Amino acid sequence: MAKQERAIRTRRAILEAAGAVFDEHGYTSTTIAMVLERAEVTKGALYFHFASKETLAQAVLNEQVPFGAVPPQPCKLQEIVDMTFVVGQRLLDNALLRGSVRLAVDQETPSGVDHGEPFRQWARALTGLMELARERGELLPTVRPRETVELLVGTFTGIQLMSRALTDRADLGERLSVMWSHMLPSIAVPGLLPGLDTRADRGVRVLASLERAAS
């Protein structure tokens, strides 16, 4: 059991180090040596878990969606809103998430790495919530959940890229608040709008509630 726990910790350390290096340098300029130095592990330990730089990059990409975990909400649209704000807040200081996001939009990522997989994972997770929102009468009748989700994922991607370029994501919460102020009236039934919380600090408050629940 102790050996298994050490292996889990080592794998996580490698992923977090790789995320940081991929975020700072991009796929092409990142080397295994950089990751080894950052993770402070041996080459043998890294290759025990990851056969190549490509498999390491894919593993970093596959870690992205769990960072959107939020407490369940009676209103499923609020839950979707919360996921975007939590990811936005975590992008400020989580190297693994930042590296995963950079790889997903890095056009130099080779064909052996499926950088579209996080987008598909987000679409599946959010479409499920959007379908629940429809069942609960939260959506306008014209809303098509899958199409709306794909628009949301694409919009979030572009906004966080712009925020990164202009302010290193310092204003991402404000930009997400503006995004939702434009999107929600075309998604939610009018009676729901006043109760939806899309203030810029929503991610901070949701993460604080998660930390209290875990303590």
Secondary structure, DSSP 8 states (H G I E B T S, - for coil): -HHHHHHHHHHHHHHHHHHHHHHHHHHHH--HHHHHHHHT--HHHHHHH-SSHHHHHHHHHHTSGGGG-----SSHHHHHHHHHHHHHHHTTT-HHHHHHHHHHH-TTS-TTS-TTHHHHHHHHHHHHHHHHHHHTT-B-TT--HHHHHHHHHHHHHHHHHHHHHHHTTTTHHHHHHHHHHHHGGGTB-GGGGGG----TTHHHHHHHHHHHHH-
